[in-house]
Amino acid sequence: MDLSNRTVVQVVVLALVAQVTLSQHWSYGWLPGGKRSVGELEATIKASTIYLYL
């Protein structure tokens, strides 16, 4: 492999690793498996709305 091909491969691998490590797998207050509690979501929206008006 010459230098340019190796550089391209390294950039692609770096991008894939960054995507996996920076992706959000779960968040506090949200249930695993993609199921969300509606009450907690409403409270979050209200809290963020109040924060915007301050």
C-alpha positions as CSV (number, residue, x, y, z in Angstrom):
1,M,0.0,0.0,0.0
2,D,1.4,3.4,-0.9
3,L,1.2,6.4,1.4
4,S,-2.0,7.9,0.0
5,N,-4.0,4.6,0.2
6,R,-2.8,4.1,3.7
7,T,-3.8,7.6,4.7
8,V,-7.3,7.1,3.3
9,V,-7.7,3.8,5.2
10,Q,-6.6,5.5,8.4
11,V,-9.0,8.4,8.0
12,V,-11.9,6.0,7.3
13,V,-11.0,3.9,10.4
14,L,-10.7,7.0,12.5
15,A,-14.1,8.2,11.4
16,L,-15.7,4.9,12.1
17,V,-14.1,4.7,15.6
18,A,-15.2,8.3,16.4
19,Q,-18.7,7.5,15.3
20,V,-19.0,4.5,17.5
21,T,-17.3,6.1,20.6
22,L,-19.3,9.4,20.4
23,S,-22.7,7.9,19.7
24,Q,-25.2,8.1,22.5
25,H,-26.2,4.7,23.6
26,W,-28.5,5.7,26.4
27,S,-29.3,8.8,28.3
28,Y,-30.3,9.4,32.0
29,G,-34.1,9.3,32.4
30,W,-34.7,7.5,29.2
31,L,-35.5,3.8,29.3
32,P,-33.3,1.3,27.4
33,G,-34.5,-0.2,24.2
34,G,-35.8,3.1,22.8
35,K,-38.9,3.1,25.1
36,R,-39.4,6.6,26.6
37,S,-41.4,7.5,29.6
38,V,-43.9,10.2,28.5
39,G,-44.0,11.8,31.9
40,E,-40.3,12.3,32.0
41,L,-40.2,13.6,28.5
42,E,-42.9,16.2,29.3
43,A,-41.0,17.3,32.4
44,T,-37.8,17.7,30.3
45,I,-39.7,19.8,27.7
46,K,-41.2,22.0,30.4
47,A,-37.9,22.5,32.2
48,S,-36.1,23.4,28.9
49,T,-39.0,25.8,28.0
50,I,-38.7,27.5,31.4
51,Y,-34.9,27.8,31.0
52,L,-35.4,29.5,27.6
53,Y,-37.6,32.2,29.1
54,L,-35.1,33.0,32.0
